[in-house]
Each structure stands twice: as structure tokens, then as C-alpha cells.
Amino acid sequence: MAIITFLLIAWILTWFKFQHLFIQAFKELFKREITSASYYFVFFCIGLFGDLILFIQGSYEMILIDG
């Protein structure tokens, strides 16, 4: 669920042109060119990391049992 949440956040932030700021900052910090696909991939990875933490803590187990 966190993956979908973070991708939704990334999409909403594009309304305010945040992806241009992110891409430019990445370019200046790491001297590498990235695209908007990389922008979404970063948010996907953050969500995946959040989901893994919830899974390890056992939060998903309770959802599956209660569901």
C-alpha cells in the first residue's frame, strides 16, 4: 500500500513541477542525468522500503487475518 501512496504523492508533486527540481538537484549533486522515469522509480523504491518494513513488523499479517 505504501508503494501506491508514494507513487500518488510523486504524481501530485508533478502538478507543482517538483520533478524538475528533483532532476536538477540530482544532476548537480551527482553529476548524472536522470529522467522523469527515474523520479518515479525513486518514489517507488521509497514505498517498497516502507512496505518491507511494515511486512517485517507484521503489520500486513494483521490486515490479512482481519480482512
C-alpha positions, 0 to 999 in steps of 0.5 A, spaced: 500 500 500 505 504 501 508 503 494 501 506 491 501 512 496 508 514 494 507 513 487 500 518 488 504 523 492 510 523 486 504 524 481 501 530 485 508 533 486 508 533 478 502 538 478 507 543 482 513 541 477 517 538 483 520 533 478 524 538 475 527 540 481 528 533 483 532 532 476 536 538 477 538 537 484 540 530 482 544 532 476 548 537 480 549 533 486 551 527 482 553 529 476 548 524 472 542 525 468 536 522 470 529 522 467 522 523 469 522 515 469 527 515 474 523 520 479 518 515 479 522 509 480 525 513 486 518 514 489 517 507 488 523 504 491 521 509 497 514 505 498 517 498 497 522 500 503 516 502 507 512 496 505 518 491 507 518 494 513 511 494 515 511 486 512 517 485 517 513 488 523 507 484 521 503 489 520 500 486 513 499 479 517 494 483 521 490 486 515 490 479 512 487 475 518 482 481 519 480 482 512 
